[in-house]
Amino acid sequence: MISAMATQNRLSQLLRDQGVVDEAVLAAIAAVDRALFVPTGFHDQAFDDTPLPIGFGQTISQPYVVATMTAALNLTRRSHVLEIGTGSGYQTAVLAGICRWVRTVECIPELAHGAAELFDKLDLRNVTTRLGDGAKGWLEAAPFEHILVTAAAADFPAALLDQLSEDGGVMVVPIGDQGRPQTLYRVSRQQDIYRYEKLMQVRFVPLLDGYFSRSV
């Protein structure tokens, strides 16, 4: 029987073969058991390079997309990250393996609470969770050096742009309507100047809003 670690290493090697070169990202992915973040019925596909459903109309992203988005943030061990869209927590766990602190916001209560419980079990002490409207960001903790959005917005969320650090802050966000081609952007900020770089075509569920914010 193949061990979880061997399977995780195989996934990391698959991503390396596809052109992912960031060693910190590859190591973080190899260290996270993706099977923990998907429903039991999909455990046999957990280490395939494919998105999977996690309930409530949401998905866990394809590992190649997770790796690409994470690498585009240019993280270090000192980085603080705001993640919009916790989902089941897989992307969060990958971020936590690289940076100093992750604040993550999820608007679906069942997913937010489930992820928070899993982070506790995994002893991820550098993760803080919140149930709320991700499009509003996390104002009291702003500005952020890095923001990662894991759902597609119709346009660049104004609140997140405002909460990006003026001194070289970076946000990675998919833009576009559901059912149409979406584009993954890397947005960098210097003072009041924003630079928008297209990275790749992607497919994400839409960014949801309108939920009452409170701590998990």
Secondary structure by P-SEA (a helix, b strand, c coil): cccaaaaaaaaaaaaaaaccccaaaaaaaaaccccccccccccccccccbbbbcccccccccaaaaaaaaaaacccccbbbbbccccccaaaaaaaacccbbbbbbccaaaaaaaaaaaaaaccccbbbbbccccccccccccccbbbbcbbbccccaaaaaaccccbbbbbbcccccccbbbbbbbbbcccbbbbbbcccccccccccccccccc
